[in-house]
Amino acid sequence: MDRREAGNEAEEAALAHLKRSGLKLIARNYRCKAGEIDLVMRDGATLVLVEVRYRSMRDFGGPAASVTWRKQRRIISAARHLLLTRAELRRYPARFDVVGISPGFNGLQIEWIKDAFTA
């Protein structure tokens, strides 16, 4: 499996996990010039902007640790653009979550970090 396929599989696993936890999908792979948001979801009355990270090995802190401050800034910029273009989403308070995915003993291991960083 190549990197793109692994990334798509990880994103599917993250989406399924979040849906099982009650979140509702609004958009997938929201892209703009400033950056990308993997999953835009709603958790009750909260807008959740999700970065999905897959790592085949847990070296260097694992998948969640790979969301550097630079990556956070790009996600925040993309979120600002999203809110400028989708006025109906502005009424919700927002949070940034990270879902880290890596191989485990029984399939994929999922680590969901709510409110992983702030704008």
Phi and psi in degrees as a GROMACS rama.xvg file:
@    title "Ramachandran Plot"
@    xaxis  label "Phi"
@    yaxis  label "Psi"
@TYPE xy
-84.0019  175.877  ASP-2
-60.846  -41.4477  ARG-3
-64.2407  -44.5608  ARG-4
-62.5701  -41.8348  GLU-5
-63.9373  -40.6187  ALA-6
-64.8552  -41.6764  GLY-7
-64.8716  -41.4805  ASN-8
-63.1601  -40.9518  GLU-9
-64.5743  -41.4686  ALA-10
-64.9497  -39.4274  GLU-11
-62.4246  -43.0488  GLU-12
-64.4773  -41.5046  ALA-13
-63.9284  -44.5882  ALA-14
-60.9337  -46.1723  LEU-15
-61.5372  -41.947  ALA-16
-63.1658  -45.1058  HIS-17
-67.9532  -38.6175  LEU-18
-64.012  -40.8513  LYS-19
-61.4756  -27.2644  ARG-20
-86.4275  3.33048  SER-21
99.9458  0.509451  GLY-22
-77.9832  150.849  LEU-23
-112.362  132.03  LYS-24
-75.3785  131.344  LEU-25
-106.745  -46.0238  ILE-26
-154.159  155.207  ALA-27
-122.976  139.273  ARG-28
50.0427  54.2125  ASN-29
-71.3781  118.512  TYR-30
-119.416  142.936  ARG-31
-148.145  179.548  CYS-32
-60.0412  -32.3909  LYS-33
-75.283  -27.8247  ALA-34
164.826  -159.607  GLY-35
-140.494  146.419  GLU-36
-118.67  121.637  ILE-37
-63.6985  -50.7734  ASP-38
-135.078  132.598  LEU-39
-112.611  119.756  VAL-40
-135.877  168.579  MET-41
-119.887  133.428  ARG-42
-116.218  90.1555  ASP-43
65.6746  -119.553  GLY-44
-98.7032  21.3787  ALA-45
-119.089  133.6  THR-46
-82.5616  127.216  LEU-47
-116.753  121.452  VAL-48
-105.928  114.832  LEU-49
-111.732  129.442  VAL-50
-103.112  123.647  GLU-51
-103.494  128.165  VAL-52
-125.88  129.927  ARG-53
-115.329  135.457  TYR-54
-135.604  131.234  ARG-55
-75.4837  -21.7762  SER-56
-130.974  153.288  MET-57
-92.77  21.4432  ARG-58
-65.8447  154.338  ASP-59
60.4299  32.0189  PHE-60
94.5552  -1.84126  GLY-61
83.4908  -177.474  GLY-62
-64.3861  -42.5277  PRO-63
-64.8141  -33.0417  ALA-64
-68.8431  -14.1424  ALA-65
-82.1698  -0.630029  SER-66
-87.8513  86.5206  VAL-67
-73.5948  171.1  THR-68
-62.6087  -32.472  TRP-69
-64.9067  -44.3075  ARG-70
-64.101  -41.1657  LYS-71
-58.4754  -44.2871  GLN-72
-62.2031  -39.0704  ARG-73
-66.8585  -39.692  ARG-74
-65.9295  -43.013  ILE-75
-62.329  -41.7083  ILE-76
-63.8922  -41.4955  SER-77
-64.6429  -37.4342  ALA-78
-64.5919  -40.5315  ALA-79
-61.3535  -42.8462  ARG-80
-63.0779  -43.836  HIS-81
-56.2486  -46.2469  LEU-82
-69.2695  -27.703  LEU-83
-71.1548  -34.6196  LEU-84
-92.4778  -19.7736  THR-85
-122.213  80.1984  ARG-86
-57.0243  -31.1343  ALA-87
-65.7171  -17.8985  GLU-88
-86.8385  -13.6113  LEU-89
-66.0897  -20.2451  ARG-90
-75.5432  -12.472  ARG-91
-96.0173  137.69  TYR-92
-66.9659  147.937  PRO-93
-117.12  153.08  ALA-94
-140.703  155.937  ARG-95
-109.125  119.029  PHE-96
-111.468  155.249  ASP-97
-124.5  132.845  VAL-98
-114.68  113.348  VAL-99
-97.2837  132.939  GLY-100
-129.122  134.383  ILE-101
-147.323  160.817  SER-102
-64.1131  141.071  PRO-103
-126.933  -175.809  GLY-104
-67.7625  -36.4884  PHE-105
-116.704  52.6646  ASN-106
102.01  -147.397  GLY-107
-85.0296  141.2  LEU-108
-98.9915  127.546  GLN-109
-115.01  127.737  ILE-110
-120.632  114.18  GLU-111
-104.494  117.861  TRP-112
-109.718  106.405  ILE-113
-77.8241  143.848  LYS-114
53.2866  48.0111  ASP-115
-65.0334  -31.8604  ALA-116
-155.555  167.099  PHE-117
-124.951  160.269  THR-118
